[in-house]
Amino acid sequence: MRILIASDSFEPKIDGVSETAGVLVRALSRRGHDVTVVAPRPGGTRTDYAANARVVRLPSAPLPLYPEVRVAYRFAALRRAIEVYRPEAAIILTTGTIGLNAARLLPASTRIVHIYTTDMPAYLEAYRAGFLVPGFDAVLRWLARRSVATLCPTDVVRDDLVGRKLDRLDVWGRGVDTALFRPDRASSEMRERLTGGEPDRPLVLYVGRLAREKRILDLLEATRRLRHARFALVGDGPQRQELERLFPPDRTVFTGFLRGVPLAEAFASADVFAFPSDTDTFAQVVLQAMASGTPPVVAQHTAPAQFVPHDVAGLHAPARSPREFAAAIGQLLDDRTLRARLSAGAVDAAQSRSWEALIDRLEGLLAGHVAVAGDEDGYSGSGGSTPSGRSTANTLSVIETSP
């Protein structure tokens, strides 16, 4: 099957969307599919793709308020890729300019699966752009009508999208590489680094983007209450300078991005993983921490809380409540027996998350062998209408500009 993957985030960028895209291109190409990825330029080069996988890069520019995010603005190469490679099916991984233009330009007969990866309304609210949410919801509804399925990472996300009047929704979670992320990756050298040279101190770890929507400032209360602990923040982003200014420098280490074995060592070398975000649609870093045997503290009633059973594989704390989040972290640090029990439970829970089963399901949707719940009438393949109600053939255009 000829498959196009459209993503506004892709390697070498480090985030959950990019990681999912990399997993998909490698898994689908290994299964013999002809895979074309359309992603922003600039980008790195990877040599571990199969011969039947290719990456098409589009001109892009950094988003002013968030320079780590690249926004594509010219789509001639996307049109050519569609004309030359003639995809029979497509995966839309993002609702940025690449994802939406791919959905607009693909023939109506192309089976599209939209994998919902980013809670854009929450991000818009976090960056004081909530007035854009109604328009974005209209775009989401258009994309849902254009797709054979919108795949949500958790039930929490699906319920939110039901409230936004989307249909053809199904739950499609995420897997974890348990060969990479495992407890025996714990490293005395990495712990020395993450604790600032005090490896005997309790270690609290955060991994992810350093950005406002992640609510990392909620962890400041933990640094005040748990003065015996050390804190390591792995990642980078627009909030890094502010965090470096506010977090106690003698008890906090900022590493920048880590990937591969060093990242796995960081997860396995910590005592507790703290993830206060309430905007993530899944948070693969939480699953990676669990596979590494590091029990997480996550916000209640969020997507990560769905796959972290409370008091079994980690602890839940009320979202946006720094004091209670700090108390949960302290409880884990102070109780070795509890920490050991939740560590074992976290590993067990992560072991059940298989990428292969998820790829099987996705493959069936792309090929038309599997129906999605709520699509009793079948999918005709037509594009439906755009948010304004007009035909999708010539609307929902995104302006192309010269470089």
C-alpha positions in Angstrom: 0.0 0.0 0.0 1.3 3.5 -0.8 1.0 5.6 2.4 1.6 9.3 2.9 2.4 10.5 6.5 1.8 14.3 6.9 3.4 15.7 10.1 4.4 19.2 11.1 6.8 17.7 13.6 9.4 15.1 12.5 13.0 13.9 13.3 15.4 15.3 14.3 12.9 17.4 16.4 12.3 15.7 19.7 8.7 15.5 20.9 5.9 12.9 21.2 4.6 13.6 17.7 8.0 13.2 16.1 8.6 10.0 18.0 5.2 8.6 16.9 5.9 9.6 13.3 9.3 7.8 13.4 7.7 4.6 14.8 5.1 4.6 12.1 7.4 5.2 9.1 9.8 2.4 10.3 7.0 -0.1 11.2 4.9 0.5 8.0 8.0 0.4 5.7 9.2 -2.8 7.4 5.8 -4.4 6.6 6.4 -3.7 2.9 4.4 -0.5 2.5 5.7 2.3 0.3 5.9 5.3 2.8 6.3 9.0 2.0 6.7 11.4 4.9 6.0 15.1 4.4 7.6 17.3 7.1 9.1 20.7 7.6 12.6 21.7 6.5 15.2 22.0 7.8 15.7 18.5 9.0 18.4 15.9 9.7 19.1 12.8 7.7 18.4 9.3 9.0 19.9 6.1 7.6 17.7 3.6 9.3 14.6 3.9 7.1 13.8 1.1 4.8 14.5 1.5 1.0 10.7 1.9 0.5 10.5 5.0 2.7 11.3 8.6 1.8 11.0 12.1 3.5 9.9 15.2 1.6 10.8 18.4 3.3 8.9 21.7 2.9 10.2 25.2 3.4 9.4 26.4 6.9 10.0 29.2 9.4 10.1 29.2 13.2 6.9 30.2 15.0 7.7 33.6 16.6 6.4 32.8 20.1 7.7 29.2 20.0 10.8 29.0 17.7 11.2 25.2 18.3 8.0 24.8 16.2 8.5 25.1 12.4 5.6 26.3 10.2 5.7 25.2 6.6 4.6 27.9 4.2 5.1 26.5 0.6 3.4 23.3 -0.6 4.5 22.7 -4.2 6.6 19.7 -3.0 3.6 18.3 -1.2 1.6 18.6 -4.4 4.4 16.9 -6.4 4.7 14.1 -3.8 1.0 13.4 -4.1 1.1 13.4 -7.9 4.3 11.3 -8.2 3.8 8.8 -5.4 0.0 8.5 -5.7 -0.8 7.6 -2.1 -3.7 5.2 -1.6 -4.0 6.1 2.1 -2.7 8.9 4.3 -2.0 9.5 8.0 -2.5 13.1 9.2 -0.5 13.4 12.5 -0.9 17.2 13.1 -3.3 20.0 12.4 -0.7 22.4 11.4 -0.1 23.7 7.9 1.3 20.5 6.5 -1.4 18.2 8.0 -4.3 20.4 6.8 -2.9 21.1 3.4 -2.3 17.4 2.9 -5.9 16.7 3.7 -7.0 19.5 1.3 -4.8 18.4 -1.6 -5.2 14.6 -1.4 -7.8 13.1 -3.9 -11.2 12.5 -2.3 -10.7 8.7 -2.9 -7.7 8.6 -0.6 -8.4 7.0 2.8 -7.3 9.4 5.5 -6.7 8.5 9.1 -6.2 11.4 11.5 -4.2 10.6 14.5 -5.1 13.3 17.1 -1.8 14.2 18.8 -2.1 17.7 20.2 -4.7 19.5 22.3 -4.5 22.7 20.3 -7.4 24.4 22.1 -5.6 24.0 25.4 -2.4 25.4 23.9 -4.2 28.3 22.4 -5.7 29.1 25.8 -2.2 28.8 27.5 -0.8 31.3 25.1 -3.7 33.7 25.4 -5.2 33.0 22.0 -8.4 31.4 23.2 -10.4 33.5 20.7 -9.1 31.2 18.0 -10.6 28.0 19.5 -14.0 28.1 17.8 -12.4 28.4 14.4 -10.0 25.6 15.2 -12.9 23.4 16.3 -14.5 24.0 13.0 -11.3 22.9 11.2 -11.2 19.8 13.4 -14.8 18.9 12.4 -13.9 19.3 8.7 -10.9 17.0 9.1 -13.0 14.4 10.9 -15.5 14.4 8.0 -12.6 14.1 5.6 -11.1 11.1 7.5 -12.2 7.5 7.8 -11.3 7.8 11.5 -10.0 10.2 14.1 -7.9 8.2 16.5 -7.7 9.5 20.0 -4.9 8.4 22.4 -7.2 8.0 25.4 -10.9 7.9 26.4 -10.4 11.3 28.0 -9.4 12.8 24.7 -12.2 11.0 22.9 -14.8 12.4 25.3 -13.4 15.9 24.8 -13.7 15.5 21.0 -17.3 14.1 21.3 -18.0 17.4 23.1 -16.6 19.3 20.2 -19.0 17.5 17.8 -16.6 15.2 16.0 -17.6 11.8 14.8 -15.9 8.6 13.6 -13.8 8.6 16.7 -11.8 5.7 18.1 -9.2 5.1 20.7 -5.6 4.3 19.5 -3.0 4.6 22.3 0.7 4.5 22.2 3.3 1.8 22.7 6.7 1.9 24.4 10.1 0.4 23.4 10.7 -1.9 26.4 14.0 -3.0 24.9 15.3 0.6 25.3 13.4 1.8 28.4 13.9 -0.7 31.2 14.9 -0.6 34.9 18.4 -2.1 34.3 19.4 1.1 32.4 20.0 2.8 35.8 23.5 4.3 35.7 25.6 5.6 38.5 27.3 8.1 36.1 23.9 9.4 34.9 22.6 9.8 38.5 25.8 11.7 39.4 25.1 14.0 36.5 21.4 14.5 37.3 21.9 15.2 41.0 24.7 17.7 40.4 27.2 15.4 42.0 25.1 14.3 45.0 23.9 10.8 43.9 22.7 9.9 47.5 20.1 12.6 47.4 16.5 11.7 46.3 16.1 12.5 42.6 12.9 13.9 41.0 12.9 13.8 37.2 10.9 15.7 34.5 11.3 15.0 30.8 9.6 17.0 28.1 9.4 20.4 26.5 10.2 23.3 28.7 7.1 25.3 27.9 4.2 27.1 29.6 1.6 24.5 28.7 3.5 21.8 30.6 2.9 23.6 33.9 6.5 23.0 35.1 6.3 26.0 37.4 3.9 23.8 39.5 7.0 21.9 40.6 8.5 25.0 42.3 6.5 24.2 45.4 8.1 20.7 45.5 11.6 22.4 45.4 10.6 24.5 48.4 9.1 21.7 50.4 11.5 18.9 49.5 14.8 20.7 50.1 16.7 17.3 50.6 15.7 16.3 47.0 17.4 17.1 43.7 15.5 17.9 40.6 16.5 17.2 37.0 14.7 18.7 34.0 15.5 17.0 30.7 14.4 18.8 27.6 14.4 22.3 26.1 11.9 24.9 25.0 10.8 28.6 25.2 10.5 28.6 29.0 14.0 27.3 29.8 15.5 30.7 30.7 12.6 31.5 33.0 12.8 28.1 34.7 16.6 28.4 35.1 16.1 31.7 36.8 13.3 30.5 39.2 14.4 26.9 40.1 17.1 26.7 42.9 20.4 26.4 41.0 22.1 24.4 43.7 19.4 21.7 43.6 18.3 21.7 39.9 20.1 20.3 36.8 19.0 21.3 33.3 20.4 18.8 30.7 18.8 19.9 27.5 17.5 17.2 25.1 18.5 13.6 25.6 17.6 10.7 23.4 18.3 7.0 22.9 20.4 5.3 25.7 21.2 8.5 27.6 17.5 9.3 27.9 16.7 5.7 29.0 19.5 6.0 31.6 18.0 9.2 32.9 14.6 7.6 33.3 15.9 4.6 35.1 18.3 6.5 37.4 15.6 8.7 39.0 13.4 7.9 42.0 10.2 9.7 40.9 9.0 11.0 37.6 6.9 14.2 38.0 4.6 15.3 35.1 2.2 18.1 36.1 0.9 18.8 32.6 -2.9 18.8 32.1 -2.8 19.5 28.3 -1.1 16.4 27.0 -3.2 14.0 24.8 -1.0 11.1 25.9 2.5 11.9 27.2 4.8 9.1 26.0 7.4 10.2 28.5 5.2 8.9 31.3 5.0 5.5 29.7 8.7 5.5 29.2 9.3 6.3 32.9 7.0 3.5 33.8 8.8 1.0 31.6 12.0 2.2 33.3 10.6 1.4 36.7 10.4 5.0 37.8 6.9 5.6 39.3 5.2 8.8 38.0 3.2 11.4 39.7 0.6 12.8 37.2 -2.3 15.1 37.3 -5.8 13.7 38.0 -8.4 13.4 35.3 -5.9 13.8 32.5 -4.9 11.6 29.6 -1.7 10.2 31.4 -3.8 9.4 34.4 -5.8 6.9 32.3 -2.8 4.6 31.9 -1.2 5.2 35.3 -3.5 3.3 37.8 -3.4 5.3 41.0 -1.6 3.6 43.9 -0.8 0.7 41.5 1.7 2.1 39.0 2.0 5.7 40.2 0.2 8.5 42.1 -2.4 11.0 41.0 -2.5 14.6 42.3 -5.1 17.3 41.6 -4.2 19.2 38.5 -3.0 22.8 39.0 -2.5 22.2 42.7 1.3 22.6 43.3 1.0 21.9 47.1 -0.8 18.6 46.6 1.5 17.6 43.7 4.5 18.3 46.0 2.9 16.2 48.7 2.5 13.3 46.4 6.2 13.5 45.3 7.3 13.7 48.9 5.1 10.7 49.8 7.0 8.6 47.2 10.4 9.9 48.1 9.9 9.2 51.8 8.3 5.7 51.5 10.7 3.2 50.0 8.2 0.3 50.3 5.5 2.3 48.4 8.0 3.4 45.8 9.2 -0.2 45.2 5.6 -1.5 44.9 4.6 1.2 42.4 7.8 0.7 40.5 7.0 -2.9 39.9 3.4 -2.0 39.0 4.6 0.6 36.6 6.8 -1.9 34.7 3.9 -4.4 34.6 1.6 -1.8 33.2 4.0 -0.6 30.5 4.8 -4.2 29.4 1.3 -4.5 28.1 1.7 -1.6 25.6 2.6 -3.2 22.3 3.3 -1.1 19.2 2.8 -4.1 17.0 -0.9 -4.5 18.0 -1.5 -0.8 17.4 0.1 -0.9 14.0 -2.1 -3.9 13.1 -5.2 -1.8 13.9 -3.9 1.2 12.0 -3.0 -0.9 9.0 -6.6 -2.3 8.9 -8.1 1.2 8.9 -5.8 2.4 6.2 -6.6 -0.6 4.0 -10.4 -0.4 4.7 -10.4 -3.8 6.3 -11.5 -2.4 9.7 -14.4 -0.1 10.4 -14.4 2.5 13.1 -17.1 2.6 15.8 -19.9 5.0 14.8 -19.4 4.6 11.1 -22.3 2.3 10.5 -23.1 3.8 7.1 -19.6 3.3 5.9 -17.2 5.9 4.5 -17.9 7.1 1.0 -14.4 8.6 0.5 -15.8 12.0 -0.3 -14.3 15.0 1.3 -17.5 16.3 2.8 -17.6 20.0 3.4 -15.3 22.5 4.9 -16.0 24.5 8.1 -17.9 27.0 5.9 -20.0 24.3 4.3 -18.4 24.6 0.8 -16.9 21.7 -1.1 -13.5 20.6 0.0 -12.1 20.5 -3.5 -11.1 24.1 -3.7 -11.4 25.5 -0.1 -9.7 25.5 3.2 -6.7 26.9 1.4 -3.6 28.0 3.2 -1.7 30.9 1.7 1.6 30.0 0.2 4.3 32.7 0.4 7.6 33.1 -1.2 10.7 32.3 0.8 
